[in-house]
Amino acid sequence: MTAVTSAMTQTQAPATGEALYDRIRDIVRNDLSPLTVKIDREGFYPADVLRTLGAAGAFSQHLPSQNGRGEYDLSAALKVMDIVSQECMSTGFMIWAQDVACWYVEMSDNEYLKENLLPLLASGEALGGTALSNPMKYMAGIEPLHLSAEETDDAYIVNGKLPWISNLGEGHWFGSIFKVAGDDSRDVMAMVNTSWEGLEMKQLATFSGMEGTGTYALHFDNVRVPKTHVVGDPLMPYLKKMKAGFILLQTGMATGLIDGCIQLCEEVEPRLSHVNCYLDDRPDEMREELEDARDAIAELCSTPFNQDPEYIRTVLEARLLGSELCLRAANSAMQHTGANGYLVEAPAQRKLREAYFVAIVTPAIKHLRKELDAMAGC
């Protein structure tokens, strides 16, 4: 079994503020943009770009133990994701996956992982994602938990199958939840490595978009997960602590995609405004709604550990709004760009497919509405 090893090098303190965002824009322009079509059309996984982004500070902004500022700066993390998602939301999604893998460790009481794994994830030296789609649906009463485990003195032996886990590759990390059998039956969350014995990654589907995201089905066959890798036990207090941040971090994908769609509409204004003026969701209208959404999200990010039900409800509504605005903005971009947006390598049609991903990735629109309806009945 591959164990966590200590970080061998100390990375330079990440840039902050506009210096950071300028660095991210340079990486997007010089490293990511030439690969965007390849990522979308050929399913290319841009590991080198992700590591470059990590070295620039993309994955550490929301981590007080890693960002050099000692604060939970979710807004900075979202700004980075937003900038990247304007160009390629597949890569923006992988930033979210990496961000939440870091978030899992930061939110835990596991000093071993904080010392040995978190610096690697935060710097991009190690890559990883999240396997919480099934557990989130389980918690919402949508589907059963797919992983089960037997407890030993120093580990959990895990079995089961998970579909469609992203930002994975050989030696990558992810956080997952399994049900421990026995008299003390309970749910436990731990960080798992894809190279561990008994864990098999399989690509079982080809998607209409988001193909370059390192997405695999995972088959667990007596996978030994050491107790040193547990981040949540007892689970519910841990989930309550990290839930709002988990959901808020997704909104950077949405705002970036919406901005990218608006930019496509603005680009064709000089030659098509005389007829595009008859369309709904014009770029100036969409940009006003986008900035209002960004302001609302920024306010929510200032108190990510607020347990007030009204706050959690507003977080869910913000995530829902992001999905709904994505669909409107992408539809607008397709109509504003016309036939040129329908070409196979055109950004508009790619962004339309990306927008539907925002709408269906957990928590999907229907999932969010189910949770909000349940809260309304309390």
C-alpha positions as CSV (number, residue, x, y, z in Angstrom):
1,M,0.0,0.0,0.0
2,T,1.3,3.5,-0.9
3,A,1.5,5.6,2.2
4,V,1.4,9.4,2.5
5,T,4.9,10.8,2.4
6,S,6.0,14.1,3.8
7,A,6.3,17.1,1.5
8,M,9.9,17.1,0.3
9,T,10.1,20.7,-0.7
10,Q,8.7,24.0,0.5
11,T,6.8,25.9,-2.2
12,Q,7.0,29.6,-2.6
13,A,4.3,31.5,-0.8
14,P,1.3,31.9,-3.2
15,A,0.6,35.2,-4.7
16,T,-2.5,37.0,-3.5
17,G,-5.1,39.5,-4.9
18,E,-4.6,40.8,-8.4
19,A,-1.1,39.4,-8.6
20,L,-2.5,35.9,-8.2
21,Y,-5.4,36.5,-10.6
22,D,-3.0,37.9,-13.2
23,R,-0.8,34.8,-12.8
24,I,-3.9,32.6,-13.3
25,R,-4.9,34.5,-16.4
26,D,-1.4,34.0,-17.8
27,I,-1.6,30.3,-17.3
28,V,-5.1,30.2,-18.9
29,R,-3.9,32.2,-21.9
30,N,-0.6,30.4,-22.4
31,D,-1.1,26.9,-21.1
32,L,-4.8,26.1,-21.0
33,S,-6.4,27.9,-24.0
34,P,-4.3,26.0,-26.6
35,L,-5.6,22.7,-25.1
36,T,-9.3,23.6,-24.5
37,V,-10.6,21.9,-27.7
38,K,-8.4,18.9,-27.1
39,I,-9.7,18.6,-23.6
40,D,-13.3,18.8,-24.9
41,R,-13.0,16.8,-28.1
42,E,-10.4,14.2,-27.3
43,G,-10.8,13.8,-23.5
44,F,-7.3,15.1,-22.8
45,Y,-6.6,15.3,-19.1
46,P,-4.5,18.4,-18.5
47,A,-2.4,17.2,-15.5
48,D,0.5,19.6,-16.2
49,V,-1.8,22.6,-16.4
50,L,-3.4,21.6,-13.0
51,R,0.1,21.3,-11.4
52,T,1.1,24.7,-12.8
53,L,-2.1,26.2,-11.4
54,G,-1.4,24.6,-8.1
55,A,2.1,25.9,-8.0
56,A,0.7,29.4,-8.7
57,G,-1.6,29.1,-5.6
58,A,-4.8,28.1,-7.2
59,F,-5.7,25.4,-4.7
60,S,-4.5,27.0,-1.4
61,Q,-6.5,30.2,-1.2
62,H,-9.3,28.9,1.0
63,L,-6.9,27.1,3.3
64,P,-5.7,29.1,6.3
65,S,-3.0,26.5,7.0
66,Q,-1.6,26.8,3.5
67,N,-2.3,30.3,2.1
68,G,0.1,32.3,4.3
69,R,-2.8,34.5,5.5
70,G,-4.4,32.3,8.1
71,E,-7.9,32.9,6.8
72,Y,-10.6,31.0,5.0
73,D,-10.6,33.0,1.8
74,L,-13.2,31.2,-0.2
75,S,-13.8,34.3,-2.4
76,A,-10.2,34.1,-3.7
77,A,-10.6,30.4,-4.4
78,L,-13.8,31.1,-6.3
79,K,-12.2,33.9,-8.3
80,V,-9.5,31.5,-9.5
81,M,-12.1,28.9,-10.5
82,D,-14.1,31.6,-12.2
83,I,-11.2,32.8,-14.3
84,V,-10.3,29.3,-15.5
85,S,-14.0,28.3,-16.1
86,Q,-14.5,31.3,-18.4
87,E,-12.1,29.5,-20.8
88,C,-12.7,25.8,-20.0
89,M,-15.2,24.6,-17.4
90,S,-13.8,21.1,-17.5
91,T,-10.6,22.5,-15.9
92,G,-12.7,24.7,-13.6
93,F,-14.5,21.6,-12.4
94,M,-11.2,19.9,-11.7
95,I,-10.1,22.9,-9.7
96,W,-13.2,22.5,-7.6
97,A,-12.5,18.8,-7.1
98,Q,-8.9,19.6,-6.0
99,D,-10.2,22.4,-3.8
100,V,-12.6,20.2,-2.0
101,A,-10.1,17.4,-1.6
102,C,-8.0,20.0,0.3
103,W,-11.1,21.2,2.1
104,Y,-11.8,17.7,3.5
105,V,-8.4,17.5,5.2
106,E,-8.5,21.2,6.3
107,M,-11.8,20.6,8.0
108,S,-10.7,17.4,9.8
109,D,-8.9,16.9,13.1
110,N,-6.4,14.6,11.4
111,E,-3.0,16.2,12.1
112,Y,-1.2,13.4,10.2
113,L,-3.0,14.2,6.9
114,K,-2.7,18.0,7.6
115,E,1.1,17.6,7.9
116,N,1.8,15.1,5.2
117,L,-0.9,15.2,2.6
118,L,-2.5,18.6,2.6
119,P,0.7,20.5,1.5
120,L,1.0,18.2,-1.5
121,L,-2.7,18.7,-2.5
122,A,-2.6,22.5,-1.9
123,S,0.5,22.9,-4.1
124,G,-0.7,20.6,-6.9
125,E,2.1,18.2,-6.3
126,A,-0.6,15.6,-5.6
127,L,-3.9,15.7,-7.4
128,G,-7.3,14.4,-6.3
129,G,-11.0,14.8,-6.2
130,T,-14.2,13.9,-4.4
131,A,-16.4,10.8,-4.2
132,L,-19.2,12.4,-2.4
133,S,-21.9,12.4,-5.1
134,N,-23.4,9.1,-3.8
135,P,-23.1,10.0,-0.1
136,M,-24.7,13.4,-0.7
137,K,-27.6,11.6,-2.4
138,Y,-27.7,9.1,0.4
139,M,-27.9,11.9,3.0
140,A,-30.8,13.5,1.0
141,G,-32.7,10.2,0.8
142,I,-32.2,9.8,-2.9
143,E,-30.1,6.6,-3.1
144,P,-28.4,4.1,-0.8
145,L,-24.7,4.3,0.2
146,H,-22.6,2.3,-2.2
147,L,-19.6,1.5,0.0
148,S,-19.4,-0.7,3.0
149,A,-16.6,-1.6,5.3
150,E,-15.5,-4.0,8.0
151,E,-13.4,-2.5,10.9
152,T,-10.1,-3.9,12.1
153,D,-7.8,-2.6,14.8
154,D,-6.0,-0.1,12.6
155,A,-8.0,0.0,9.3
156,Y,-11.3,-0.4,7.4
157,I,-11.7,-3.0,4.7
158,V,-13.9,-1.4,2.1
159,N,-16.0,-3.0,-0.7
160,G,-18.4,-1.6,-3.3
161,K,-18.6,0.4,-6.5
162,L,-18.8,4.1,-7.2
163,P,-19.6,5.6,-10.6
164,W,-18.1,8.7,-12.2
165,I,-15.4,10.1,-9.8
166,S,-13.4,12.9,-11.4
167,N,-9.9,14.4,-11.3
168,L,-8.4,10.9,-10.8
169,G,-5.4,9.1,-12.2
170,E,-2.7,6.8,-10.9
171,G,-1.7,7.8,-7.4
172,H,-4.4,10.4,-7.0
173,W,-6.4,11.0,-3.8
174,F,-10.1,11.4,-3.1
175,G,-12.4,11.6,-0.1
176,S,-15.1,9.0,0.3
177,I,-17.7,7.8,2.8
178,F,-18.5,4.2,3.7
179,K,-20.8,2.4,6.1
180,V,-19.0,0.4,8.8
181,A,-20.8,-2.8,9.7
182,G,-21.3,-4.3,13.1
183,D,-22.9,-3.4,16.4
184,D,-21.3,0.1,16.1
185,S,-22.7,0.6,12.6
186,R,-21.9,4.1,11.4
187,D,-20.7,6.1,8.4
188,V,-17.1,7.2,8.2
189,M,-15.2,9.4,5.8
190,A,-11.6,8.9,4.8
191,M,-9.0,10.0,2.2
192,V,-8.2,7.1,-0.2
193,N,-5.4,6.7,-2.9
194,T,-6.2,5.2,-6.3
195,S,-3.0,3.1,-6.2
196,W,-4.0,1.1,-3.1
197,E,-4.4,-2.7,-3.6
198,G,-7.9,-3.8,-4.5
199,L,-9.0,-0.5,-5.9
200,E,-9.6,-0.5,-9.7
201,M,-10.4,2.5,-11.9
202,K,-12.5,1.9,-15.0
203,Q,-13.8,4.2,-17.7
204,L,-17.2,2.8,-18.5
205,A,-18.9,5.7,-20.3
206,T,-18.2,8.4,-22.8
207,F,-19.9,11.7,-22.0
208,S,-21.1,14.4,-24.3
209,G,-18.9,16.9,-22.5
210,M,-16.4,17.1,-19.6
211,E,-14.5,14.2,-21.0
212,G,-11.1,15.5,-20.1
213,T,-11.8,15.4,-16.4
214,G,-10.1,12.2,-15.3
215,T,-13.5,10.6,-14.6
216,Y,-13.6,6.9,-13.7
217,A,-15.8,4.3,-12.0
218,L,-14.2,2.9,-8.9
219,H,-14.4,-0.8,-7.8
220,F,-13.4,-1.5,-4.2
221,D,-12.4,-5.1,-3.5
222,N,-11.2,-5.4,0.1
223,V,-9.4,-2.1,0.0
224,R,-7.5,-1.5,3.2
225,V,-8.1,2.2,4.3
226,P,-5.8,2.9,7.3
227,K,-7.4,4.7,10.3
228,T,-4.7,7.3,9.9
229,H,-6.5,8.5,6.8
230,V,-9.9,9.1,8.4
231,V,-11.2,12.7,8.2
232,G,-14.8,12.3,9.5
233,D,-15.7,10.0,12.5
234,P,-18.2,10.8,13.9
235,L,-19.4,11.9,10.5
236,M,-22.3,14.2,10.9
237,P,-20.6,17.0,12.9
238,Y,-17.8,16.9,10.3
239,L,-20.2,17.1,7.4
240,K,-22.1,20.0,9.0
241,K,-18.8,21.9,9.4
242,M,-17.7,21.5,5.8
243,K,-21.0,21.4,3.9
244,A,-21.5,25.1,3.1
245,G,-17.9,25.5,1.9
246,F,-18.2,22.3,-0.3
247,I,-21.3,23.8,-2.0
248,L,-20.2,27.4,-2.2
249,L,-16.9,26.3,-3.9
250,Q,-19.0,24.9,-6.8
251,T,-20.3,28.4,-7.6
252,G,-17.0,29.4,-9.2
253,M,-17.6,27.0,-12.0
254,A,-21.0,28.6,-12.6
255,T,-20.0,32.3,-12.5
256,G,-17.0,31.6,-14.8
257,L,-19.2,29.8,-17.3
258,I,-21.8,32.5,-17.3
259,D,-19.1,35.2,-17.8
260,G,-17.7,33.2,-20.7
261,C,-21.1,33.0,-22.3
262,I,-21.7,36.7,-21.9
263,Q,-18.3,37.4,-23.5
264,L,-19.3,35.4,-26.5
265,C,-22.5,37.5,-26.8
266,E,-20.5,40.7,-26.5
267,E,-18.0,39.7,-29.1
268,V,-20.7,39.5,-31.8
269,E,-22.5,42.7,-30.9
270,P,-20.6,44.9,-33.4
271,R,-22.0,42.9,-36.3
272,L,-25.2,41.3,-35.0
273,S,-26.7,43.7,-32.5
274,H,-29.2,44.9,-35.1
275,V,-30.9,41.5,-35.0
276,N,-29.7,40.1,-31.7
277,C,-31.5,43.0,-30.0
278,Y,-34.7,40.9,-30.5
279,L,-33.4,38.1,-28.3
280,D,-34.0,37.5,-24.6
281,D,-31.2,37.5,-22.0
282,R,-29.1,40.1,-23.7
283,P,-25.5,40.4,-22.5
284,D,-25.9,43.6,-20.5
285,E,-28.9,42.1,-18.7
286,M,-27.1,38.8,-18.0
287,R,-24.0,40.6,-16.7
288,E,-26.0,42.6,-14.2
289,E,-27.5,39.4,-12.9
290,L,-24.1,37.8,-12.8
291,E,-22.6,40.6,-10.7
292,D,-25.5,40.5,-8.3
293,A,-24.9,36.7,-7.9
294,R,-21.2,37.2,-7.3
295,D,-21.9,39.8,-4.6
296,A,-24.4,37.5,-2.9
297,I,-21.9,34.5,-3.0
298,A,-19.1,36.7,-1.7
299,E,-21.2,37.6,1.3
300,L,-22.1,33.9,2.0
301,C,-18.4,33.1,1.8
302,S,-17.6,35.3,4.7
303,T,-19.3,33.0,7.2
304,P,-18.8,29.4,5.8
305,F,-19.4,27.8,9.3
306,N,-22.7,29.4,10.0
307,Q,-25.1,26.6,11.1
308,D,-28.2,28.7,11.0
309,P,-30.8,26.9,8.8
310,E,-31.5,30.2,7.1
311,Y,-27.9,30.5,6.1
312,I,-27.7,27.0,4.8
313,R,-30.9,27.6,2.8
314,T,-29.4,30.7,1.2
315,V,-26.3,28.7,0.3
316,L,-28.4,26.1,-1.5
317,E,-30.4,28.8,-3.2
318,A,-27.1,30.4,-4.4
319,R,-26.0,27.1,-5.9
320,L,-29.4,26.6,-7.5
321,L,-29.3,30.1,-9.0
322,G,-25.9,29.4,-10.5
323,S,-27.3,26.4,-12.3
324,E,-30.3,28.3,-13.6
325,L,-28.2,31.2,-14.8
326,C,-25.8,28.9,-16.5
327,L,-28.6,27.4,-18.6
328,R,-29.9,30.8,-19.5
329,A,-26.5,32.2,-20.4
330,A,-25.5,29.3,-22.5
331,N,-28.8,29.3,-24.4
332,S,-28.3,33.0,-24.9
333,A,-24.7,32.5,-26.2
334,M,-25.9,29.9,-28.7
335,Q,-28.6,32.2,-30.1
336,H,-26.5,35.3,-30.1
337,T,-23.6,33.6,-32.0
338,G,-26.0,31.8,-34.4
339,A,-24.7,29.2,-36.9
340,N,-21.1,30.0,-36.0
341,G,-21.8,28.9,-32.4
342,Y,-23.0,25.6,-33.7
343,L,-19.7,24.6,-35.3
344,V,-18.1,21.5,-33.8
345,E,-15.2,23.5,-32.2
346,A,-17.2,26.6,-31.4
347,P,-17.1,27.8,-27.8
348,A,-20.8,28.4,-27.6
349,Q,-21.9,24.8,-28.2
350,R,-19.2,23.6,-25.8
351,K,-20.5,26.0,-23.1
352,L,-24.0,24.8,-23.6
353,R,-22.9,21.2,-22.8
354,E,-20.9,22.5,-19.8
355,A,-24.0,24.4,-18.6
356,Y,-26.0,21.2,-18.4
357,F,-23.2,19.7,-16.4
358,V,-23.5,22.4,-13.8
359,A,-27.3,21.7,-13.7
360,I,-26.9,17.9,-13.2
361,V,-23.7,17.5,-11.2
362,T,-24.4,16.7,-7.5
363,P,-26.1,18.6,-6.0
364,A,-28.2,18.8,-9.2
365,I,-31.1,21.2,-9.7
366,K,-33.6,18.5,-8.6
367,H,-31.5,17.6,-5.6
368,L,-31.3,21.2,-4.5
369,R,-35.0,21.8,-4.9
370,K,-35.7,18.6,-2.9
371,E,-33.5,19.8,0.0
372,L,-35.0,23.3,-0.1
373,D,-38.5,21.8,-0.1
374,A,-37.6,19.7,2.9
375,M,-36.3,22.7,4.7
376,A,-39.4,24.7,3.9
377,G,-41.4,22.0,5.7
378,C,-39.5,22.1,8.9
